């Protein structure tokens, strides 16, 4: 529900560079990345020794060894060690949801300050044994005698030793997110040229933002990375057009490595508080986290896997008595360029908006010049658990620079879910 009690101020954000997986952050854990990020935020806002109300972090590709990693991250910084922390996961919407929960606690008066964020790494994958081997080892551990141990050990065979690698696919359908998006773009008649154009604009906006120094105070160097490494200044429509389809490899495939996000490592965090806390601690209020909504679609029975943000946004607009055009900026997560274009077309479609969103008419078009103006996920990268915090941090700075206004952020997720939020100045 809308935050109607204490206004929730966004006081700052920070992230480490987003880098291509298996490169600069190889052999680096989620805990390592987030500890560096949170310590950077602590240093930036002079929070050393301070007791915050709560901290919430999350990751998608998380090892069982990191079962309490949010708390461990806090203990690895110079925050007051009595600061509590908890883990949360909602696929690619993880850090937007952590920010929402911290905001709700602040709005309800439970806490006065907190941090939400997340991270993800494919370079430190939680590789597991086969389940059948795990079960046999559990049985072996419970053996009461040497004879039982030998007997149970002999039940282990070579096939049991094959490692199990995590895969990004939907258990209910067996299809990857890219394969699902290929189905979506075919349904919505989104062509290859449209997708490549959006991807090109994403890179160009990111390059422009870097040249303007927009990210100077939003990113801290980590290891050998000083800035996002996936952004390509030398990309062009010609280069993007030459890339081969990555998911549907037939002549009808349109998703490529160029118009899709690639595996990315990184972490991001957002600092929140009440207006009173900000005043007492000499913290600048950048913007306000006004409202948030999560939604889901039945992708198993025909809905587009990544279309849930259309529902989340529609509910937000209705609850806040706003139209889709009542925003100065839009941060729409680019899991795939095609997914963004499907979302925009759905909002413009009368039949979809009436049937799926329960509206009287289409929500209409947005001004594309206001969307992802500092680059989107295709260019900047997409560490699953960190993207929500990135877009909130970007939006807060945009609104603060403008001096007033309203921003809409939207993140699609695996499992047919989506999270959207309204940020105001």
Secondary structure, DSSP 4 states (H G I P E B T S, - for coil): ----SS--EEEEEEEEPPEETTSTTTT--HHHHHHHHHHHHHHHTT-TT---SEEEE--SS--GGGTTHHHHHHHTSSS-TT--EEE---GGGHHHHHHHHHHHHHHTTS-SEEEEEEEE-STT---B--HHHHHHHHHHHT--SHHHHHHHHTT--GGGGS-B----B-TTT--BHHHHHHHHHHHTT--HHHHHHHHHHHHHHHHHHHHHTTTTTTEE-BTTBSS-SS--TT--HHHHHHSPBSS--STT---BSSSB--BEEEEEEEEEE-HHHHHHTT----EEEEEEEEEE--GGGTS-TT-HHHHHHHHHHHHTT--TT--SEEEE--SBHHHHHHHHHHHH-HHHHHHTT--SS------GGGBSTT--HHHH-B-TTTHHHHHHHHHHHHHHHHSS-EEEEEEEEGGGEEEEEEEE-
